[in-house]
């Protein structure tokens, strides 16, 4: 699985954090969620943390789920 990249975050003065991915807005966090995010992003792999918090995190099972019989009628192969 490729490692996430291209994420950046900017902390505003009003306790708001804006996360971007390749220069485009990916999420905005405020209040307690912003504080929790900042604590996590400074203590771990920042790119992986930002990918998870913005929902751009791939679990690696998307292909297997697409091929499941229940999902074939939904646009699988």
mmCIF file of the N, C-alpha and C atoms, coordinates in Angstrom:
data_MODEL
# 
_entry.id   MODEL 
# 
loop_
_atom_site.group_PDB 
_atom_site.id 
_atom_site.type_symbol 
_atom_site.label_atom_id 
_atom_site.label_alt_id 
_atom_site.label_comp_id 
_atom_site.label_asym_id 
_atom_site.label_entity_id 
_atom_site.label_seq_id 
_atom_site.pdbx_PDB_ins_code 
_atom_site.Cartn_x 
_atom_site.Cartn_y 
_atom_site.Cartn_z 
_atom_site.occupancy 
_atom_site.B_iso_or_equiv 
_atom_site.pdbx_formal_charge 
_atom_site.auth_seq_id 
_atom_site.auth_comp_id 
_atom_site.auth_asym_id 
_atom_site.auth_atom_id 
_atom_site.pdbx_PDB_model_num 
ATOM 1   N N  . UNK A 1 1  ? 0.856   -1.169  0.000   1.00 0.00 ? 1  UNK A N  1 
ATOM 2   C CA . UNK A 1 1  ? 0.000   0.000   0.000   1.00 0.00 ? 1  UNK A CA 1 
ATOM 3   C C  . UNK A 1 1  ? 0.902   1.232   0.000   1.00 0.00 ? 1  UNK A C  1 
ATOM 4   N N  . UNK A 1 2  ? 0.681   2.160   -0.930  1.00 0.00 ? 2  UNK A N  1 
ATOM 5   C CA . UNK A 1 2  ? 1.515   3.362   -0.964  1.00 0.00 ? 2  UNK A CA 1 
ATOM 6   C C  . UNK A 1 2  ? 1.256   4.258   0.239   1.00 0.00 ? 2  UNK A C  1 
ATOM 7   N N  . UNK A 1 3  ? 2.307   4.913   0.657   1.00 0.00 ? 3  UNK A N  1 
ATOM 8   C CA . UNK A 1 3  ? 2.214   5.820   1.792   1.00 0.00 ? 3  UNK A CA 1 
ATOM 9   C C  . UNK A 1 3  ? 1.543   7.121   1.358   1.00 0.00 ? 3  UNK A C  1 
ATOM 10  N N  . UNK A 1 4  ? 0.600   7.645   2.160   1.00 0.00 ? 4  UNK A N  1 
ATOM 11  C CA . UNK A 1 4  ? -0.053  8.906   1.788   1.00 0.00 ? 4  UNK A CA 1 
ATOM 12  C C  . UNK A 1 4  ? 0.958   10.053  1.721   1.00 0.00 ? 4  UNK A C  1 
ATOM 13  N N  . UNK A 1 5  ? 0.712   10.987  0.809   1.00 0.00 ? 5  UNK A N  1 
ATOM 14  C CA . UNK A 1 5  ? 1.587   12.157  0.691   1.00 0.00 ? 5  UNK A CA 1 
ATOM 15  C C  . UNK A 1 5  ? 0.779   13.330  0.153   1.00 0.00 ? 5  UNK A C  1 
ATOM 16  N N  . UNK A 1 6  ? 1.354   14.525  0.242   1.00 0.00 ? 6  UNK A N  1 
ATOM 17  C CA . UNK A 1 6  ? 0.725   15.717  -0.305  1.00 0.00 ? 6  UNK A CA 1 
ATOM 18  C C  . UNK A 1 6  ? -0.170  16.462  0.672   1.00 0.00 ? 6  UNK A C  1 
ATOM 19  N N  . UNK A 1 7  ? -0.229  16.003  1.921   1.00 0.00 ? 7  UNK A N  1 
ATOM 20  C CA . UNK A 1 7  ? -1.070  16.661  2.910   1.00 0.00 ? 7  UNK A CA 1 
ATOM 21  C C  . UNK A 1 7  ? -0.289  17.742  3.644   1.00 0.00 ? 7  UNK A C  1 
ATOM 22  N N  . UNK A 1 8  ? -0.977  18.831  3.967   1.00 0.00 ? 8  UNK A N  1 
ATOM 23  C CA . UNK A 1 8  ? -0.426  19.895  4.794   1.00 0.00 ? 8  UNK A CA 1 
ATOM 24  C C  . UNK A 1 8  ? -1.534  20.395  5.694   1.00 0.00 ? 8  UNK A C  1 
ATOM 25  N N  . UNK A 1 9  ? -1.150  20.982  6.814   1.00 0.00 ? 9  UNK A N  1 
ATOM 26  C CA . UNK A 1 9  ? -2.163  21.579  7.680   1.00 0.00 ? 9  UNK A CA 1 
ATOM 27  C C  . UNK A 1 9  ? -1.693  22.948  8.129   1.00 0.00 ? 9  UNK A C  1 
ATOM 28  N N  . UNK A 1 10 ? -2.676  23.794  8.405   1.00 0.00 ? 10 UNK A N  1 
ATOM 29  C CA . UNK A 1 10 ? -2.393  25.149  8.863   1.00 0.00 ? 10 UNK A CA 1 
ATOM 30  C C  . UNK A 1 10 ? -3.282  25.438  10.061  1.00 0.00 ? 10 UNK A C  1 
ATOM 31  N N  . UNK A 1 11 ? -2.648  25.892  11.127  1.00 0.00 ? 11 UNK A N  1 
ATOM 32  C CA . UNK A 1 11 ? -3.381  26.223  12.345  1.00 0.00 ? 11 UNK A CA 1 
ATOM 33  C C  . UNK A 1 11 ? -3.712  27.713  12.328  1.00 0.00 ? 11 UNK A C  1 
ATOM 34  N N  . UNK A 1 12 ? -4.991  28.035  12.474  1.00 0.00 ? 12 UNK A N  1 
ATOM 35  C CA . UNK A 1 12 ? -5.450  29.419  12.494  1.00 0.00 ? 12 UNK A CA 1 
ATOM 36  C C  . UNK A 1 12 ? -5.404  29.935  13.936  1.00 0.00 ? 12 UNK A C  1 
ATOM 37  N N  . UNK A 1 13 ? -5.537  31.217  14.113  1.00 0.00 ? 13 UNK A N  1 
ATOM 38  C CA . UNK A 1 13 ? -5.503  31.826  15.432  1.00 0.00 ? 13 UNK A CA 1 
ATOM 39  C C  . UNK A 1 13 ? -6.724  31.507  16.284  1.00 0.00 ? 13 UNK A C  1 
ATOM 40  N N  . UNK A 1 14 ? -7.837  31.168  15.651  1.00 0.00 ? 14 UNK A N  1 
ATOM 41  C CA . UNK A 1 14 ? -9.069  30.905  16.397  1.00 0.00 ? 14 UNK A CA 1 
ATOM 42  C C  . UNK A 1 14 ? -9.274  29.421  16.705  1.00 0.00 ? 14 UNK A C  1 
ATOM 43  N N  . UNK A 1 15 ? -8.188  28.679  16.862  1.00 0.00 ? 15 UNK A N  1 
ATOM 44  C CA . UNK A 1 15 ? -8.214  27.247  17.188  1.00 0.00 ? 15 UNK A CA 1 
ATOM 45  C C  . UNK A 1 15 ? -8.861  26.414  16.087  1.00 0.00 ? 15 UNK A C  1 
ATOM 46  N N  . UNK A 1 16 ? -8.718  26.851  14.838  1.00 0.00 ? 16 UNK A N  1 
ATOM 47  C CA . UNK A 1 16 ? -9.195  26.105  13.687  1.00 0.00 ? 16 UNK A CA 1 
ATOM 48  C C  . UNK A 1 16 ? -7.992  25.555  12.937  1.00 0.00 ? 16 UNK A C  1 
ATOM 49  N N  . UNK A 1 17 ? -8.104  24.321  12.467  1.00 0.00 ? 17 UNK A N  1 
ATOM 50  C CA . UNK A 1 17 ? -7.045  23.698  11.678  1.00 0.00 ? 17 UNK A CA 1 
ATOM 51  C C  . UNK A 1 17 ? -7.622  23.366  10.310  1.00 0.00 ? 17 UNK A C  1 
ATOM 52  N N  . UNK A 1 18 ? -6.940  23.799  9.258   1.00 0.00 ? 18 UNK A N  1 
ATOM 53  C CA . UNK A 1 18 ? -7.349  23.490  7.893   1.00 0.00 ? 18 UNK A CA 1 
ATOM 54  C C  . UNK A 1 18 ? -6.345  22.518  7.299   1.00 0.00 ? 18 UNK A C  1 
ATOM 55  N N  . UNK A 1 19 ? -6.843  21.401  6.788   1.00 0.00 ? 19 UNK A N  1 
ATOM 56  C CA . UNK A 1 19 ? -5.993  20.386  6.164   1.00 0.00 ? 19 UNK A CA 1 
ATOM 57  C C  . UNK A 1 19 ? -6.202  20.467  4.658   1.00 0.00 ? 19 UNK A C  1 
ATOM 58  N N  . UNK A 1 20 ? -5.094  20.490  3.908   1.00 0.00 ? 20 UNK A N  1 
ATOM 59  C CA . UNK A 1 20 ? -5.172  20.512  2.455   1.00 0.00 ? 20 UNK A CA 1 
ATOM 60  C C  . UNK A 1 20 ? -4.454  19.301  1.886   1.00 0.00 ? 20 UNK A C  1 
ATOM 61  N N  . UNK A 1 21 ? -4.858  18.910  0.691   1.00 0.00 ? 21 UNK A N  1 
ATOM 62  C CA . UNK A 1 21 ? -4.203  17.811  -0.022  1.00 0.00 ? 21 UNK A CA 1 
ATOM 63  C C  . UNK A 1 21 ? -3.871  18.322  -1.414  1.00 0.00 ? 21 UNK A C  1 
ATOM 64  N N  . UNK A 1 22 ? -2.585  18.424  -1.699  1.00 0.00 ? 22 UNK A N  1 
ATOM 65  C CA . UNK A 1 22 ? -2.095  18.994  -2.953  1.00 0.00 ? 22 UNK A CA 1 
ATOM 66  C C  . UNK A 1 22 ? -2.695  20.375  -3.208  1.00 0.00 ? 22 UNK A C  1 
ATOM 67  N N  . UNK A 1 23 ? -2.779  21.172  -2.149  1.00 0.00 ? 23 UNK A N  1 
ATOM 68  C CA . UNK A 1 23 ? -3.237  22.545  -2.263  1.00 0.00 ? 23 UNK A CA 1 
ATOM 69  C C  . UNK A 1 23 ? -4.745  22.748  -2.232  1.00 0.00 ? 23 UNK A C  1 
ATOM 70  N N  . UNK A 1 24 ? -5.502  21.671  -2.222  1.00 0.00 ? 24 UNK A N  1 
ATOM 71  C CA . UNK A 1 24 ? -6.964  21.784  -2.186  1.00 0.00 ? 24 UNK A CA 1 
ATOM 72  C C  . UNK A 1 24 ? -7.475  21.468  -0.790  1.00 0.00 ? 24 UNK A C  1 
ATOM 73  N N  . UNK A 1 25 ? -8.483  22.182  -0.320  1.00 0.00 ? 25 UNK A N  1 
ATOM 74  C CA . UNK A 1 25 ? -9.017  21.918  1.019   1.00 0.00 ? 25 UNK A CA 1 
ATOM 75  C C  . UNK A 1 25 ? -9.529  20.484  1.148   1.00 0.00 ? 25 UNK A C  1 
ATOM 76  N N  . UNK A 1 26 ? -9.125  19.822  2.227   1.00 0.00 ? 26 UNK A N  1 
ATOM 77  C CA . UNK A 1 26 ? -9.554  18.441  2.462   1.00 0.00 ? 26 UNK A CA 1 
ATOM 78  C C  . UNK A 1 26 ? -10.367 18.327  3.743   1.00 0.00 ? 26 UNK A C  1 
ATOM 79  N N  . UNK A 1 27 ? -10.245 19.303  4.638   1.00 0.00 ? 27 UNK A N  1 
ATOM 80  C CA . UNK A 1 27 ? -11.013 19.260  5.874   1.00 0.00 ? 27 UNK A CA 1 
ATOM 81  C C  . UNK A 1 27 ? -10.698 20.429  6.778   1.00 0.00 ? 27 UNK A C  1 
ATOM 82  N N  . UNK A 1 28 ? -11.663 20.767  7.618   1.00 0.00 ? 28 UNK A N  1 
ATOM 83  C CA . UNK A 1 28 ? -11.493 21.824  8.607   1.00 0.00 ? 28 UNK A CA 1 
ATOM 84  C C  . UNK A 1 28 ? -11.907 21.275  9.960   1.00 0.00 ? 28 UNK A C  1 
ATOM 85  N N  . UNK A 1 29 ? -11.058 21.462  10.944  1.00 0.00 ? 29 UNK A N  1 
ATOM 86  C CA . UNK A 1 29 ? -11.320 20.972  12.298  1.00 0.00 ? 29 UNK A CA 1 
ATOM 87  C C  . UNK A 1 29 ? -11.360 22.145  13.253  1.00 0.00 ? 29 UNK A C  1 
ATOM 88  N N  . UNK A 1 30 ? -12.286 22.094  14.191  1.00 0.00 ? 30 UNK A N  1 
ATOM 89  C CA . UNK A 1 30 ? -12.431 23.181  15.161  1.00 0.00 ? 30 UNK A CA 1 
ATOM 90  C C  . UNK A 1 30 ? -12.537 22.613  16.568  1.00 0.00 ? 30 UNK A C  1 
ATOM 91  N N  . UNK A 1 31 ? -12.188 23.451  17.544  1.00 0.00 ? 31 UNK A N  1 
ATOM 92  C CA . UNK A 1 31 ? -12.391 23.116  18.950  1.00 0.00 ? 31 UNK A CA 1 
ATOM 93  C C  . UNK A 1 31 ? -11.627 21.891  19.415  1.00 0.00 ? 31 UNK A C  1 
ATOM 94  N N  . UNK A 1 32 ? -12.329 21.006  20.126  1.00 0.00 ? 32 UNK A N  1 
ATOM 95  C CA . UNK A 1 32 ? -11.706 19.816  20.706  1.00 0.00 ? 32 UNK A CA 1 
ATOM 96  C C  . UNK A 1 32 ? -11.133 18.892  19.637  1.00 0.00 ? 32 UNK A C  1 
ATOM 97  N N  . UNK A 1 33 ? -11.829 18.790  18.502  1.00 0.00 ? 33 UNK A N  1 
ATOM 98  C CA . UNK A 1 33 ? -11.327 17.928  17.425  1.00 0.00 ? 33 UNK A CA 1 
ATOM 99  C C  . UNK A 1 33 ? -10.005 18.453  16.882  1.00 0.00 ? 33 UNK A C  1 
ATOM 100 N N  . UNK A 1 34 ? -9.876  19.768  16.766  1.00 0.00 ? 34 UNK A N  1 
ATOM 101 C CA . UNK A 1 34 ? -8.631  20.362  16.281  1.00 0.00 ? 34 UNK A CA 1 
ATOM 102 C C  . UNK A 1 34 ? -7.496  20.096  17.270  1.00 0.00 ? 34 UNK A C  1 
ATOM 103 N N  . UNK A 1 35 ? -7.769  20.234  18.565  1.00 0.00 ? 35 UNK A N  1 
ATOM 104 C CA . UNK A 1 35 ? -6.746  19.984  19.582  1.00 0.00 ? 35 UNK A CA 1 
ATOM 105 C C  . UNK A 1 35 ? -6.308  18.525  19.567  1.00 0.00 ? 35 UNK A C  1 
ATOM 106 N N  . UNK A 1 36 ? -7.258  17.623  19.426  1.00 0.00 ? 36 UNK A N  1 
ATOM 107 C CA . UNK A 1 36 ? -6.953  16.187  19.377  1.00 0.00 ? 36 UNK A CA 1 
ATOM 108 C C  . UNK A 1 36 ? -6.122  15.871  18.129  1.00 0.00 ? 36 UNK A C  1 
ATOM 109 N N  . UNK A 1 37 ? -6.488  16.473  16.995  1.00 0.00 ? 37 UNK A N  1 
ATOM 110 C CA . UNK A 1 37 ? -5.749  16.284  15.750  1.00 0.00 ? 37 UNK A CA 1 
ATOM 111 C C  . UNK A 1 37 ? -4.305  16.758  15.901  1.00 0.00 ? 37 UNK A C  1 
ATOM 112 N N  . UNK A 1 38 ? -4.117  17.962  16.458  1.00 0.00 ? 38 UNK A N  1 
ATOM 113 C CA . UNK A 1 38 ? -2.769  18.516  16.611  1.00 0.00 ? 38 UNK A CA 1 
ATOM 114 C C  . UNK A 1 38 ? -1.897  17.644  17.508  1.00 0.00 ? 38 UNK A C  1 
ATOM 115 N N  . UNK A 1 39 ? -2.486  17.106  18.569  1.00 0.00 ? 39 UNK A N  1 
ATOM 116 C CA . UNK A 1 39 ? -1.729  16.220  19.456  1.00 0.00 ? 39 UNK A CA 1 
ATOM 117 C C  . UNK A 1 39 ? -1.301  14.956  18.713  1.00 0.00 ? 39 UNK A C  1 
ATOM 118 N N  . UNK A 1 40 ? -2.185  14.425  17.886  1.00 0.00 ? 40 UNK A N  1 
ATOM 119 C CA . UNK A 1 40 ? -1.881  13.193  17.166  1.00 0.00 ? 40 UNK A CA 1 
ATOM 120 C C  . UNK A 1 40 ? -0.908  13.423  16.018  1.00 0.00 ? 40 UNK A C  1 
ATOM 121 N N  . UNK A 1 41 ? -1.059  14.537  15.301  1.00 0.00 ? 41 UNK A N  1 
ATOM 122 C CA . UNK A 1 41 ? -0.217  14.784  14.126  1.00 0.00 ? 41 UNK A CA 1 
ATOM 123 C C  . UNK A 1 41 ? 1.232   15.077  14.536  1.00 0.00 ? 41 UNK A C  1 
ATOM 124 N N  . UNK A 1 42 ? 1.439   15.647  15.715  1.00 0.00 ? 42 UNK A N  1 
ATOM 125 C CA . UNK A 1 42 ? 2.810   15.945  16.153  1.00 0.00 ? 42 UNK A CA 1 
ATOM 126 C C  . UNK A 1 42 ? 3.498   14.739  16.769  1.00 0.00 ? 42 UNK A C  1 
ATOM 127 N N  . UNK A 1 43 ? 2.732   13.707  17.127  1.00 0.00 ? 43 UNK A N  1 
ATOM 128 C CA . UNK A 1 43 ? 3.348   12.549  17.781  1.00 0.00 ? 43 UNK A CA 1 
ATOM 129 C C  . UNK A 1 43 ? 3.488   11.338  16.868  1.00 0.00 ? 43 UNK A C  1 
ATOM 130 N N  . UNK A 1 44 ? 2.933   11.399  15.664  1.00 0.00 ? 44 UNK A N  1 
ATOM 131 C CA . UNK A 1 44 ? 2.992   10.234  14.783  1.00 0.00 ? 44 UNK A CA 1 
ATOM 132 C C  . UNK A 1 44 ? 3.394   10.612  13.375  1.00 0.00 ? 44 UNK A C  1 
ATOM 133 N N  . UNK A 1 45 ? 3.116   9.722   12.430  1.00 0.00 ? 45 UNK A N  1 
ATOM 134 C CA . UNK A 1 45 ? 3.385   9.974   11.023  1.00 0.00 ? 45 UNK A CA 1 
ATOM 135 C C  . UNK A 1 45 ? 2.353   10.989  10.525  1.00 0.00 ? 45 UNK A C  1 
ATOM 136 N N  . UNK A 1 46 ? 2.781   12.215  10.310  1.00 0.00 ? 46 UNK A N  1 
ATOM 137 C CA . UNK A 1 46 ? 1.865   13.314  10.003  1.00 0.00 ? 46 UNK A CA 1 
ATOM 138 C C  . UNK A 1 46 ? 1.034   13.041  8.754   1.00 0.00 ? 46 UNK A C  1 
ATOM 139 N N  . UNK A 1 47 ? 1.630   12.507  7.695   1.00 0.00 ? 47 UNK A N  1 
ATOM 140 C CA . UNK A 1 47 ? 0.893   12.246  6.457   1.00 0.00 ? 47 UNK A CA 1 
ATOM 141 C C  . UNK A 1 47 ? -0.204  11.204  6.672   1.00 0.00 ? 47 UNK A C  1 
ATOM 142 N N  . UNK A 1 48 ? 0.112   10.159  7.389   1.00 0.00 ? 48 UNK A N  1 
ATOM 143 C CA . UNK A 1 48 ? -0.868  9.109   7.662   1.00 0.00 ? 48 UNK A CA 1 
ATOM 144 C C  . UNK A 1 48 ? -1.997  9.630   8.553   1.00 0.00 ? 48 UNK A C  1 
ATOM 145 N N  . UNK A 1 49 ? -1.652  10.425  9.545   1.00 0.00 ? 49 UNK A N  1 
ATOM 146 C CA . UNK A 1 49 ? -2.659  11.001  10.445  1.00 0.00 ? 49 UNK A CA 1 
ATOM 147 C C  . UNK A 1 49 ? -3.606  11.909  9.665   1.00 0.00 ? 49 UNK A C  1 
ATOM 148 N N  . UNK A 1 50 ? -3.054  12.769  8.804   1.00 0.00 ? 50 UNK A N  1 
ATOM 149 C CA . UNK A 1 50 ? -3.908  13.677  8.033   1.00 0.00 ? 50 UNK A CA 1 
ATOM 150 C C  . UNK A 1 50 ? -4.786  12.907  7.051   1.00 0.00 ? 50 UNK A C  1 
ATOM 151 N N  . UNK A 1 51 ? -4.266  11.849  6.459   1.00 0.00 ? 51 UNK A N  1 
ATOM 152 C CA . UNK A 1 51 ? -5.070  11.037  5.545   1.00 0.00 ? 51 UNK A CA 1 
ATOM 153 C C  . UNK A 1 51 ? -6.240  10.400  6.286   1.00 0.00 ? 51 UNK A C  1 
ATOM 154 N N  . UNK A 1 52 ? -5.977  9.885   7.470   1.00 0.00 ? 52 UNK A N  1 
ATOM 155 C CA . UNK A 1 52 ? -7.047  9.267   8.263   1.00 0.00 ? 52 UNK A CA 1 
ATOM 156 C C  . UNK A 1 52 ? -8.100  10.280  8.676   1.00 0.00 ? 52 UNK A C  1 
ATOM 157 N N  . UNK A 1 53 ? -7.679  11.432  9.153   1.00 0.00 ? 53 UNK A N  1 
ATOM 158 C CA . UNK A 1 53 ? -8.619  12.444  9.651   1.00 0.00 ? 53 UNK A CA 1 
ATOM 159 C C  . UNK A 1 53 ? -9.458  13.052  8.533   1.00 0.00 ? 53 UNK A C  1 
ATOM 160 N N  . UNK A 1 54 ? -8.968  13.055  7.299   1.00 0.00 ? 54 UNK A N  1 
ATOM 161 C CA . UNK A 1 54 ? -9.738  13.635  6.203   1.00 0.00 ? 54 UNK A CA 1 
ATOM 162 C C  . UNK A 1 54 ? -10.557 12.589  5.459   1.00 0.00 ? 54 UNK A C  1 
ATOM 163 N N  . UNK A 1 55 ? -10.387 11.334  5.793   1.00 0.00 ? 55 UNK A N  1 
ATOM 164 C CA . UNK A 1 55 ? -11.144 10.283  5.132   1.00 0.00 ? 55 UNK A CA 1 
ATOM 165 C C  . UNK A 1 55 ? -10.512 9.821   3.838   1.00 0.00 ? 55 UNK A C  1 
ATOM 166 N N  . UNK A 1 56 ? -9.295  10.230  3.554   1.00 0.00 ? 56 UNK A N  1 
ATOM 167 C CA . UNK A 1 56 ? -8.615  9.830   2.334   1.00 0.00 ? 56 UNK A CA 1 
ATOM 168 C C  . UNK A 1 56 ? -7.726  8.615   2.590   1.00 0.00 ? 56 UNK A C  1 
ATOM 169 N N  . UNK A 1 57 ? -8.060  7.837   3.587   1.00 0.00 ? 57 UNK A N  1 
ATOM 170 C CA . UNK A 1 57 ? -7.243  6.702   3.991   1.00 0.00 ? 57 UNK A CA 1 
ATOM 171 C C  . UNK A 1 57 ? -7.783  5.439   3.347   1.00 0.00 ? 57 UNK A C  1 
ATOM 172 N N  . UNK A 1 58 ? -6.950  4.719   2.651   1.00 0.00 ? 58 UNK A N  1 
ATOM 173 C CA . UNK A 1 58 ? -7.342  3.463   2.014   1.00 0.00 ? 58 UNK A CA 1 
ATOM 174 C C  . UNK A 1 58 ? -6.932  2.302   2.907   1.00 0.00 ? 58 UNK A C  1 
ATOM 175 N N  . UNK A 1 59 ? -7.817  1.368   3.057   1.00 0.00 ? 59 UNK A N  1 
ATOM 176 C CA . UNK A 1 59 ? -7.557  0.227   3.928   1.00 0.00 ? 59 UNK A CA 1 
ATOM 177 C C  . UNK A 1 59 ? -6.935  -0.943  3.179   1.00 0.00 ? 59 UNK A C  1 
ATOM 178 N N  . UNK A 1 60 ? -6.936  -0.920  1.867   1.00 0.00 ? 60 UNK A N  1 
ATOM 179 C CA . UNK A 1 60 ? -6.324  -1.986  1.099   1.00 0.00 ? 60 UNK A CA 1 
ATOM 180 C C  . UNK A 1 60 ? -7.298  -3.073  0.680   1.00 0.00 ? 60 UNK A C  1 
ATOM 181 N N  . UNK A 1 61 ? -8.552  -2.999  1.114   1.00 0.00 ? 61 UNK A N  1 
ATOM 182 C CA . UNK A 1 61 ? -9.499  -4.056  0.777   1.00 0.00 ? 61 UNK A CA 1 
ATOM 183 C C  . UNK A 1 61 ? -10.536 -3.610  -0.241  1.00 0.00 ? 61 UNK A C  1 
ATOM 184 N N  . UNK A 1 62 ? -10.330 -2.465  -0.886  1.00 0.00 ? 62 UNK A N  1 
ATOM 185 C CA . UNK A 1 62 ? -11.328 -1.950  -1.811  1.00 0.00 ? 62 UNK A CA 1 
ATOM 186 C C  . UNK A 1 62 ? -11.543 -2.884  -2.998  1.00 0.00 ? 62 UNK A C  1 
ATOM 187 N N  . UNK A 1 63 ? -10.469 -3.452  -3.517  1.00 0.00 ? 63 UNK A N  1 
ATOM 188 C CA . UNK A 1 63 ? -10.594 -4.345  -4.665  1.00 0.00 ? 63 UNK A CA 1 
ATOM 189 C C  . UNK A 1 63 ? -11.354 -5.610  -4.280  1.00 0.00 ? 63 UNK A C  1 
ATOM 190 N N  . UNK A 1 64 ? -11.054 -6.167  -3.130  1.00 0.00 ? 64 UNK A N  1 
ATOM 191 C CA . UNK A 1 64 ? -11.747 -7.375  -2.674  1.00 0.00 ? 64 UNK A CA 1 
ATOM 192 C C  . UNK A 1 64 ? -13.223 -7.097  -2.451  1.00 0.00 ? 64 UNK A C  1 
ATOM 193 N N  . UNK A 1 65 ? -13.560 -5.943  -1.932  1.00 0.00 ? 65 UNK A N  1 
ATOM 194 C CA . UNK A 1 65 ? -14.959 -5.598  -1.698  1.00 0.00 ? 65 UNK A CA 1 
ATOM 195 C C  . UNK A 1 65 ? -15.692 -5.406  -3.021  1.00 0.00 ? 65 UNK A C  1 
ATOM 196 N N  . UNK A 1 66 ? -15.029 -4.836  -3.995  1.00 0.00 ? 66 UNK A N  1 
ATOM 197 C CA . UNK A 1 66 ? -15.656 -4.624  -5.301  1.00 0.00 ? 66 UNK A CA 1 
ATOM 198 C C  . UNK A 1 66 ? -16.018 -5.952  -5.958  1.00 0.00 ? 66 UNK A C  1 
ATOM 199 N N  . UNK A 1 67 ? -15.193 -6.977  -5.754  1.00 0.00 ? 67 UNK A N  1 
ATOM 200 C CA . UNK A 1 67 ? -15.412 -8.269  -6.384  1.00 0.00 ? 67 UNK A CA 1 
ATOM 201 C C  . UNK A 1 67 ? -16.343 -9.182  -5.600  1.00 0.00 ? 67 UNK A C  1 
ATOM 202 N N  . UNK A 1 68 ? -16.780 -8.766  -4.449  1.00 0.00 ? 68 UNK A N  1 
ATOM 203 C CA . UNK A 1 68 ? -17.688 -9.591  -3.648  1.00 0.00 ? 68 UNK A CA 1 
ATOM 204 C C  . UNK A 1 68 ? -19.018 -9.738  -4.391  1.00 0.00 ? 68 UNK A C  1 
ATOM 205 N N  . UNK A 1 69 ? -19.629 -10.934 -4.374  1.00 0.00 ? 69 UNK A N  1 
ATOM 206 C CA . UNK A 1 69 ? -20.893 -11.140 -5.109  1.00 0.00 ? 69 UNK A CA 1 
ATOM 207 C C  . UNK A 1 69 ? -21.984 -10.134 -4.755  1.00 0.00 ? 69 UNK A C  1 
ATOM 208 N N  . UNK A 1 70 ? -22.046 -9.690  -3.535  1.00 0.00 ? 70 UNK A N  1 
ATOM 209 C CA . UNK A 1 70 ? -23.069 -8.736  -3.124  1.00 0.00 ? 70 UNK A CA 1 
ATOM 210 C C  . UNK A 1 70 ? -22.895 -7.388  -3.838  1.00 0.00 ? 70 UNK A C  1 
ATOM 211 N N  . UNK A 1 71 ? -21.676 -7.049  -4.212  1.00 0.00 ? 71 UNK A N  1 
ATOM 212 C CA . UNK A 1 71 ? -21.394 -5.739  -4.798  1.00 0.00 ? 71 UNK A CA 1 
ATOM 213 C C  . UNK A 1 71 ? -21.227 -5.763  -6.310  1.00 0.00 ? 71 UNK A C  1 
ATOM 214 N N  . UNK A 1 72 ? -21.255 -6.905  -6.937  1.00 0.00 ? 72 UNK A N  1 
ATOM 215 C CA . UNK A 1 72 ? -21.026 -6.973  -8.379  1.00 0.00 ? 72 UNK A CA 1 
ATOM 216 C C  . UNK A 1 72 ? -22.056 -6.210  -9.175  1.00 0.00 ? 72 UNK A C  1 
ATOM 217 N N  . UNK A 1 73 ? -23.297 -6.193  -8.722  1.00 0.00 ? 73 UNK A N  1 
ATOM 218 C CA . UNK A 1 73 ? -24.348 -5.489  -9.452  1.00 0.00 ? 73 UNK A CA 1 
ATOM 219 C C  . UNK A 1 73 ? -24.240 -3.972  -9.300  1.00 0.00 ? 73 UNK A C  1 
ATOM 220 N N  . UNK A 1 74 ? -23.394 -3.511  -8.406  1.00 0.00 ? 74 UNK A N  1 
ATOM 221 C CA . UNK A 1 74 ? -23.254 -2.081  -8.124  1.00 0.00 ? 74 UNK A CA 1 
ATOM 222 C C  . UNK A 1 74 ? -22.164 -1.420  -8.915  1.00 0.00 ? 74 UNK A C  1 
ATOM 223 N N  . UNK A 1 75 ? -21.671 -2.029  -9.932  1.00 0.00 ? 75 UNK A N  1 
ATOM 224 C CA . UNK A 1 75 ? -20.652 -1.376  -10.742 1.00 0.00 ? 75 UNK A CA 1 
ATOM 225 C C  . UNK A 1 75 ? -19.288 -2.022  -10.618 1.00 0.00 ? 75 UNK A C  1 
ATOM 226 N N  . UNK A 1 76 ? -19.220 -3.179  -10.014 1.00 0.00 ? 76 UNK A N  1 
ATOM 227 C CA . UNK A 1 76 ? -17.966 -3.926  -10.005 1.00 0.00 ? 76 UNK A CA 1 
ATOM 228 C C  . UNK A 1 76 ? -17.597 -4.267  -11.434 1.00 0.00 ? 76 UNK A C  1 
ATOM 229 N N  . UNK A 1 77 ? -16.751 -5.122  -11.692 1.00 0.00 ? 77 UNK A N  1 
ATOM 230 C CA . UNK A 1 77 ? -16.335 -5.418  -13.058 1.00 0.00 ? 77 UNK A CA 1 
ATOM 231 C C  . UNK A 1 77 ? -17.429 -5.907  -13.868 1.00 0.00 ? 77 UNK A C  1 
# 
